[in-house]
Amino acid sequence: VCTSLNDVIIHGIPSDYILQEGDVIGFDVGTEKEGYFGDAAISVGIGKISAVDEALIACAKDTLYHAIEIIRDGMHFKELSHAMEKFILSRGFVPLRNFCGHGIGKKPHEEPEIPNYLDAPNAKAGPKIKNGMVFCLEPMICQKEGASKILANGWDVVSTDGLRGSHYEHTVAIINGRAEILSIS
């Protein structure tokens, strides 16, 4: 379990900090059952939060569900990445760079890597989504600057502008050409 508090966008280490009104915390939980892994994340506000924090959280959640809705067998992963980036930018935010969604199965992180932004000039290139694939989509949203840095503890990831971010994630399987969410019971 990772608990990412306020300006920590992902990979936060749980602590004994007592949550305060206005805090934003992300929970990222990995599971393993019978040799297979799953992964999910959510960001939530504590009590009354700022309008910007509400918009950040909504952007991450809405980007995730938009991506899940548009996935089709035969679509290039880069097309999906580009669609997520356009959705995030349309809300006035930017995707976190250097971290991404990923394949998942017998290992918690497998190929392919699935950025939340187009990392190549051509969205119609590279691997395609196929029936039977299982992967994690995880929009990580920043306010202004998508560049990231890892703090001294070796885990906490923040945006270089020091502003808050948001993170949502689901594990999905491609079944009959569409994404089915596996990380909801």
C-alpha positions in Angstrom: 0.0 0.0 0.0 1.2 3.5 -0.9 -0.3 6.6 0.7 0.5 9.7 -1.2 -0.3 12.9 0.7 -0.8 16.3 -0.7 2.1 17.2 -3.0 3.2 13.5 -3.2 1.5 12.2 -6.4 2.6 8.6 -6.3 4.6 6.0 -4.2 4.1 7.7 -0.9 5.2 5.8 2.2 2.5 5.4 4.9 3.3 7.3 8.1 1.7 8.2 11.4 0.7 11.7 10.1 -2.8 12.6 11.3 -4.9 13.7 8.3 -6.3 17.3 8.4 -9.2 19.0 6.7 -8.1 20.0 3.2 -5.6 17.2 2.8 -5.6 15.1 -0.4 -4.4 11.5 -0.1 -4.0 8.8 -2.7 -4.1 5.1 -1.9 -2.4 2.7 -4.3 -2.9 -0.9 -3.5 -1.3 -3.9 -5.1 -2.7 -7.4 -4.6 -1.6 -11.0 -5.5 -3.8 -14.1 -5.6 -2.8 -17.5 -6.9 0.3 -16.1 -8.6 -1.5 -13.2 -10.4 -1.2 -9.5 -9.5 -3.8 -6.7 -9.5 -3.4 -2.9 -8.9 -5.7 0.0 -8.2 -5.5 3.5 -6.9 -7.8 6.4 -5.8 -7.2 9.9 -4.6 -9.6 11.5 -2.1 -10.0 14.8 -0.3 -10.3 15.0 3.5 -13.3 17.2 4.5 -13.5 20.4 2.5 -10.8 20.7 -0.1 -10.0 23.5 -2.6 -11.7 23.8 -5.9 -8.4 23.1 -7.6 -8.0 19.9 -5.6 -11.5 18.8 -6.5 -10.8 19.4 -10.2 -7.5 17.5 -10.0 -9.2 14.5 -8.4 -12.1 14.6 -10.9 -9.6 14.9 -13.8 -7.7 11.8 -12.8 -10.9 9.8 -12.3 -12.6 11.0 -15.5 -9.5 10.4 -17.5 -9.3 6.8 -16.3 -13.0 6.1 -17.2 -12.7 7.9 -20.5 -9.7 5.7 -21.4 -11.6 2.5 -20.3 -14.6 3.5 -22.4 -12.6 4.1 -25.7 -10.3 1.1 -25.6 -10.9 -1.3 -28.5 -9.2 -4.4 -29.7 -6.7 -3.4 -32.4 -6.2 0.2 -31.1 -2.5 1.2 -30.7 -1.4 1.8 -27.1 0.0 5.1 -28.3 -3.5 6.1 -29.5 -4.8 5.4 -26.0 -1.9 7.4 -24.4 -2.6 10.3 -26.8 -6.3 10.3 -26.0 -5.6 10.4 -22.2 -3.2 13.3 -22.7 -5.7 15.3 -24.8 -8.4 14.7 -22.1 -6.1 15.8 -19.3 -5.0 18.9 -21.2 -8.6 19.8 -22.0 -9.2 20.1 -18.3 -6.3 22.5 -17.9 -3.9 20.1 -16.2 -0.9 18.1 -17.4 0.1 14.4 -17.1 3.0 13.4 -14.8 6.0 12.4 -16.9 8.3 9.4 -16.5 5.7 7.2 -14.8 3.1 5.2 -16.6 0.5 2.5 -16.6 1.7 -1.0 -17.4 1.0 -4.6 -18.2 0.3 -6.8 -15.2 0.0 -10.5 -14.6 2.5 -12.9 -13.0 4.5 -9.8 -12.1 3.2 -6.5 -10.8 4.8 -4.5 -13.6 5.1 -6.0 -17.1 5.2 -4.8 -20.7 3.8 -2.8 -22.2 4.4 0.6 -20.6 1.4 2.8 -21.1 2.2 6.5 -20.6 -0.6 9.1 -20.0 0.9 11.2 -22.8 2.1 10.6 -26.4 5.8 9.8 -26.1 6.4 9.5 -29.9 5.4 11.5 -33.0 3.0 8.9 -34.4 0.1 7.6 -32.3 -0.6 4.9 -35.0 2.7 3.1 -34.3 3.9 0.4 -31.8 2.0 -2.4 -30.1 -1.7 -2.9 -30.4 -4.3 -3.7 -27.8 -5.5 -7.3 -28.2 -8.1 -9.5 -26.6 -6.8 -11.3 -23.6 -4.4 -8.6 -22.5 -4.4 -7.4 -18.9 -2.9 -4.0 -18.0 -3.2 -1.1 -15.6 -4.3 2.4 -16.6 -3.3 5.0 -14.1 -3.7 8.7 -14.9 -1.4 10.8 -12.8 -2.3 14.4 -13.0 -0.3 17.5 -12.2 -1.4 21.1 -12.0 1.2 22.9 -14.1 4.4 21.0 -14.5 4.6 17.3 -15.5 8.3 16.9 -14.8 8.8 14.7 -11.7 11.4 14.1 -9.0 11.8 11.4 -6.4 12.4 12.7 -2.9 15.3 11.7 -0.6 13.4 8.7 0.9 13.7 7.1 -2.6 10.0 6.6 -3.0 7.8 9.8 -2.9 7.3 11.2 -6.4 6.4 14.9 -6.7 6.0 17.3 -9.5 8.9 19.7 -9.8 6.6 22.7 -9.3 5.7 21.4 -5.8 2.0 21.6 -6.4 -0.5 18.9 -5.6 -1.5 16.1 -8.0 -4.0 13.3 -8.3 -3.9 9.6 -9.3 -6.5 6.9 -10.2 -5.9 3.4 -11.4 -7.7 0.2 -12.5 -6.6 -3.1 -13.7 -8.4 -4.0 -16.9 -8.7 -7.1 -19.2 -9.5 -6.9 -22.9 -12.5 -9.2 -23.4 -14.6 -9.3 -26.6 -12.7 -6.2 -27.9 -13.5 -4.0 -24.8 -12.0 -3.2 -21.5 -13.4 -5.0 -18.4 -12.4 -3.6 -15.0 -10.9 -6.3 -12.8 -10.1 -4.1 -9.8 -13.8 -3.6 -8.8 -15.5 -6.4 -6.9 
